[in-house]
Amino acid sequence: MVILKRCKCVFLLANIIYNMKKVIKPNSQIQLDALRSNTDIVWLVGVGGSGKTFIACDYNSQDILQDKDFKAIYIRKNISQFFTSGGISDTLASIYPLLEDGKTPPKHPIGTLIRSQQKMGVNFFNGATIKFIQISDENPEKLKDQFKGSQPDRFLVDETDAFDYNSIFYIITRLRGRVG
């Protein structure tokens, strides 16, 4: 997994979500170090279940809650990987109180999880967004078309080992958002 961002120091020792009852915090020193990082690229490696996806989803908390114009793009190889049990959508829903079709609404929702293939991601009520994108074909021309005009504040590439090195570094060139 890799979190791509532009130089920004984020300190989230404990992030208290909306209803002030749910405390989200790092479970290990490695997670804390990832959250505190002020580098351009953060690579997290570890065994399955070690919290890499959790930290990646929590990493944007401060920006999501405080910046109505914040935009992030989460990338996986296949669409189904976003919605598999314990995947990114479940992890986001465990951190943020999100409305989701077919599920009991949380007490104080702050956004909506969207599963539609054309608009999949999360729309937060304050205006911040997370968009889910699959990259099943890493042809350089198709990547250019797919990311043409995108100017997110941050990318998250989950399971980076599924992608070609050149694809990841092309994606970095698309980081042109306002969050520094």
Stockholm file with secondary structure:
# STOCKHOLM 1.0

chainA/1-180         MVILKRCKCVFLLANIIYNMKKVIKPNSQIQLDALRSNTDIVWLVGVGGSGKTFIACDYNSQDILQDKDFKAIYIRKNISQFFTSGGISDTLASIYPLLEDGKTPPKHPIGTLIRSQQKMGVNFFNGATIKFIQISDENPEKLKDQFKGSQPDRFLVDETDAFDYNSIFYIITRLRGRVG
#=GR chainA/1-180 SS CEEEECSCCCCCSSEEETTTTEEECCSSHHHHHHHHCCSSEEECCCCTTSSHHHHHHHTTHHHHHHCTTCEEEEEESSTHHHHSTTSHHHHHHHHSCEECTTSCCCSSCCEEEECCTTTCEEEETTSCEEEEEECCCCCHHHHHHHHTTCCCSEEEESSGGGSCHHHHHHHHTTCCSSCC
#=GC SS_cons         CEEEECSCCCCCSSEEETTTTEEECCSSHHHHHHHHCCSSEEECCCCTTSSHHHHHHHTTHHHHHHCTTCEEEEEESSTHHHHSTTSHHHHHHHHSCEECTTSCCCSSCCEEEECCTTTCEEEETTSCEEEEEECCCCCHHHHHHHHTTCCCSEEEESSGGGSCHHHHHHHHTTCCSSCC
//
